[in-house]
Amino acid sequence: MLENWQIGGFGLYVHWPFCQSKCPYCDFNSHVVASIDHDAWRDAYVAEIDRHAAETPDRVLSSIYFGGGTPSLMEPATIAAIIDRAAQHWTVANDIEITLEANPGSIEAQNFAGYKAAGVNRISIGVQALNDTDLGRLGRLHSVDEAQRALAVARSLFDRVSFDLIYARQDQSLDAWRAELTEALSYGPDHLSLYQLTIEPGTAFGARFDAGKLRGLPDEDLATDMYFLTQSICDAAGLPAYEVSNHARPGQESQHNLVYWRSGDWVGIGPGAHGRLTLDNVRVATETPLAPAAWLRAANQSNGESARALIPQEEQVTELLLMGLRTTEGIDLERLHTQYHTRLNHNKINGLLGYGLIQISDNRLAATDKGRPVLNGILRELAPD
């Protein structure tokens, strides 16, 4: 029987935890520091690749993803060392995707040529908004002009460039989002990540919201209208959603994110990185220390993991449903049966079909356009009891 990595792919996620500033909406593991010992971090990442590769031999690496934080603050030499060491250990797919997240600051854009020389072939730029007022509200350090210049530089060097926008922002109207998204599409992107602003506990926005000081957020009806408008405009532009928040021209989907959504295997290294590995037919979840100094110390002392746990079969099924239903391709019911020995409740499937929330085609179950906004409810119905 095929293993998860052979079905869903095998990837490497590298977390760079540092930023120039902390955005008020961000709940990722990111930190602002005065100085960084790049040599020590380079050594730590390479050591962690060595350790993981020893227990995952004979695999084909389909993607590498540098996330953060702000990975465009990494030295190109560090990027190159990580890519080179990964290629020494694993067979690299002919079409491997190597993505680096970048902020549009002009200094970082100057490093793009170095990243390309290191082996990066896809850039994902955190634009987030196309007006300076809202960029300021979101705590972004760049201007719209800088974002446009960074996109131009990236597109001159890389065949594959994606960028992010956040909608349902403070005081944003439906017409304003329509105009902004239309402008974004005029840049000719092949991939867009379009996220609805969410207020997360533990963030600056979360504290302001709890104190009643985060005003002007759209109500649920307006946010829903923005979501459906997003689908309509992107569909018409030839960038349909292939996942709830991600849109791409056919063939330009993020291969690394598909590893997650297809329940493949991936190695996660760096502070706060998570991984999923199938070892001797047993699926495990890996975690790393959140604090950068703690992870750096542990990685350079031979093991950058803080926890490793067996994932019970029931949780594996729930993960497969949770991740797979986010995509338009859905989940393979035959895989669910043969690999996980699970069949979904027939009556619940029929009920969801009757409401038009899911569809089944070629033995694949997927949420419909109507169902995708209510995925949590669909998952509650389908997940094992």
N, C-alpha and C positions, 0 to 999 in steps of 0.2 A: 504494500500500500504506500502511496506517495505521502511524504511528510509535509508539514505546513509550509516549510520554506520552498518546497518544490511546486506547491500550488499557489501560494500567495506571494512568493518572492522572499529574498533575503537581503536585508539592508543594514547599514551602519548609521546610527544617529550620533552626532557629536554635539554636545551642548557647551557653548561658550557663555559663561554667566555674566559677563560684564557689559555695562551700558554707560554712555556718557551722562544720562540722567534717567530717573525712574518715571515712566509714564503713569499718570494717575489711574488709568483703567486697567493696567497690566497686573495679572496675578501669576506671571511666569517667574521662574527662579532667576532673577536678574539683580545685579548689584553694581553700585557705583564705588570705585576705589581710586586712590590717588596714583598708584603705580602698579604695574604688572610685570612679573618676571617671565617673559615669554619663553625663555629657554627651559625653565622648570615646567611650564605648562606643556610645551612641546614634548618633553621627555615623558611626562605623565600620560598624555594621550597615546603615544606610541607604545608605552608599556602596557596599557590596558588593551590595545589591539592585540599585542603579543599574547596576553593571557587568554582573551576570548578566542582567539584563533586556534589555540591549542586544543580547545574542546569542541570546536566546530570545523573540523577539517573537511575537505572535499566539497565545499559549498560554492555556489556561483553567486557572486556579489552583484546584485542588480541595481543598487543605489547607495549613495552616500549623501547625507543631509547634514549641513552645518546650521544649527539653529541656536537660538539664544533667548535673552541677551541680544547682543549685537555682534554677530560673527564677522561683520565687515570691519571690526576693530582688531581682528586677528592679523598677525603678520603673514604675508603670502608664504614665507618659508615654513610656517607651522602647518598651513593648509597642505603644502606640497609634501611635507614629511608624513602627515596622516594618510594622504592618498597613496603615496609610495609604499608605506608599510602595509596598508590594506591589500595592495596589489601583490605584495610579496607572499602573503599568506593565503589569499583566496583567489580562485579563478574569477577574473573580472568579465562580466557579460560584455559582448561586443557593443551593445547599445547602453552601457551603464550611464545612469543619470547621476550627476554630481552637482547638487544644489547648494548655494550659499545664500543665506538671508542677509540683506543689506539695508542700511538706512541711507537716505539720500544726501547726507551731508557731503559737501564738496570734497573734503579731505579724503573721505572713504572712497568716493567715486574714483579718485586717482589710483586707488589700489586695484581697480577692476582688471587692468592689464596683467598685473601680477597674479591675480587669482586664476585668470585664464591660462597663463603659462604653467601654473601649478596643477591644472587639470580640471578645474571647475568648468562645467559646460551649461549651467543653468543658474540664473540669478533671480531671486525673489525679493522685491523691493517694498519696504514698508511705507508706502506713500500715505495712506490712511485718510486723507482729505484733500480736496482740490480748492480750498480757500484758506487764506492765512489766518482768519479769525478762528476757524474751527481747529486748525492745526495748533494754535496757541492754547485753546481750551483742552485739547487732547494731550498737552504737554510735549508736543513734538518740537524739536530744535530746528528743523528745516523749514524753508518756505516753499510755496508752490513752485517758484522759479527754480529753486535748487532741485526739487523733485523732477521737474521736467528735464533739467540738464542731466541729472543722474540717469534717467530713463534713456535719454539720447546716447549717453556714453555707453551704457550697458548694451543697447541694441546695436551699437556700432561694433561691439566686440563679441557678443554672444548671439547664437541663433535662437536661444530660448530665454525669454525674459517674462517674468510674471510680476504683478504688483498687487498690493492689498489696498482695499478701501473699507472704511467703517461707516455704516449708515445707521439711521435711527438715532442721530446725535441730538444734542440740545438745540431746540428751536429750529430744527430742520423740517421743512415742509415737503410734501410729496412732490410738488413741482420742482423744488430745489434739488431733491435727490435725482429726479428725472434728468435735469439739466447736467448735474455733475456726472452721472453715470454715462450719459450721452457723450460728454466731453472725454471721459476716460476711454470710451470705445473708439473715439476719433484718433487716438494714438496708435490704433492697430494692434492691440495686444492679442497674443495667442492663448493667454491664460490670465484669469482674474480670480482673486480670492476676495469675496465680498461678505463681510461679517456684520451682523447686527450687534450694535453696542450692548454689552451685558454688564451689569453692575455686580462685581464680584466682592464677596466678603474679604476683608483684609487689605483692600486697595484704598488709595486715597479717595477715589470716587465712591467706594463703598461707605467710607466714613462720612463723606459729605452727604450722601443719600440718606443715611441713618439720622443725620442731624437736620434733615429737611433743607439742606443748602444746595442740592443739585437740582436746579429747576429747569423746566423747559423740555424734559424728556417726553417723547411721544407716547400717547396711550397705546394700549394693546391693539386697538383697531387700526391706528395709523401705522404702527410698526408692521402689522400683517399686510396692509396695503403696500407698504414699501417692499416687503418680501416678494409679493406676487408681481409687482411692477418690475422688480429686478429680473425675475424669471422671464417675463415677457420681452423686455428690452434685449436681454442677452440672447434669448432664443432667436429673435429677429436678426441679430448681428452675427449669428453663426457661432456663438459661444454658449451652447446649452449647459445647464448644470449637469455635472457627472457625480456630484456630491452636494450635500445641502448648501454649503457655502462656497463651492468651487465651480468655476465655469471654464471651459476650454474648447478650442477648435478640436475636432476629431484628431487623435494622435498626439495631442499636446498635453494630455493629462499628467499630473504629477505622479511619476512612477513610485516615488518613495512613499507618498501618502497612500497610494493604493496598496502598498505592503501592509500598512496598518489596517485599512478598511477590508482587505481580503484575508485578514488574520494570518499573515505570513510570519516569518521570524525576523527579529532585528536585534542587533547588539546596540545597547545604549551606554555611551560613556560620557563622562563629564558630570559636574555637580547637578544632582536632581534628575539625571536622565533615567528613564525606565526602559527596560528591554523585555522581549518575549523570545524564549528559545525552546526548541524541542530537542531534547538530549536523551538518546536511548529510548525514544518513543514516549518520553515524559515531558510535558510542557511546564516550563517554569517562568515566573515573573522575577525580574531583577530590579533592584533599586540602588541608588547611590546617595551618599550624603549630600544634603542641600547646601551646606556652607562651603564656599569655594576652598577655603584654607583646609578644612577637614578632608574634602575629597582629594585635594592635591597631595596632602600628606599621606593619605591611605594609598593612593595610586602609586606613589613613588616608593611605598613600602610593600608593594607586590599585589595589593587587592583593593581596587577602588569601589567595591560593592559594599553596601550597608545591609542588604537583605536579599535573600533568594528564597522563593517559596513555590511549592508545587501548586499549580492551578487545578482545582477539582474540575471534573468533567462538566458538571452543571454550570460552573462559571465560564468554562471555555465555550459552551453553547451560547450562553448569554452574551459573551463578548462577540462571538461570530454574528449573532443577530444585531447587537447594538451597533457594530461597525459596518456590517454589510448592508443593513437597511438604510444607512446614510447615503448609499450610492444608487445611481439609477440602474446599475447592473444587478443589484440585489444579491441574494445568496443562492448558492447551488444546493437544492434540496437533496440531491444524490450525495453530495459531500457530507451534508448533515447526517444522512443515514449511514453511509459506509464508514466515515471517519469517526463520527461521534455517537453512532448507534442511537440516533434520536429521530423521532418523527413528531412533527408538530400536531397539536390538537386540531383534528379535522373540523370540529364544530366551530372553534374559534376562527379558523381560517375562513370558513364559509361566511361567518358573520362579518368579518372584515372585508371580504369580497363583496358582500351584499351592500355594504356602506360605500363601496368604491374607494377604499383606503389602500388596498393592495391589489396586485395583479400577479398572475402566474403564467409564464410563457417559457417553453423549452425547459421545463423543470426548474426554472429560477423564480424565486419569489421576490418581488420588489414593491416598495411603496409607490403609490401613484402620485401625481402632482398634488392631488387633494390630500393625500395621506402624509406627505413629507413634512408639512408643518406640525403634525401631531404624532411624531415618531415615538415620543415617550409613551403615549397611550397604546400605540401598536405594540411596542416592546412589552408592556405590561401584560397584554393579552397573550403574546406568543411565547414569552420566556417560560422555561420549565418551572413548575410549581415547587 
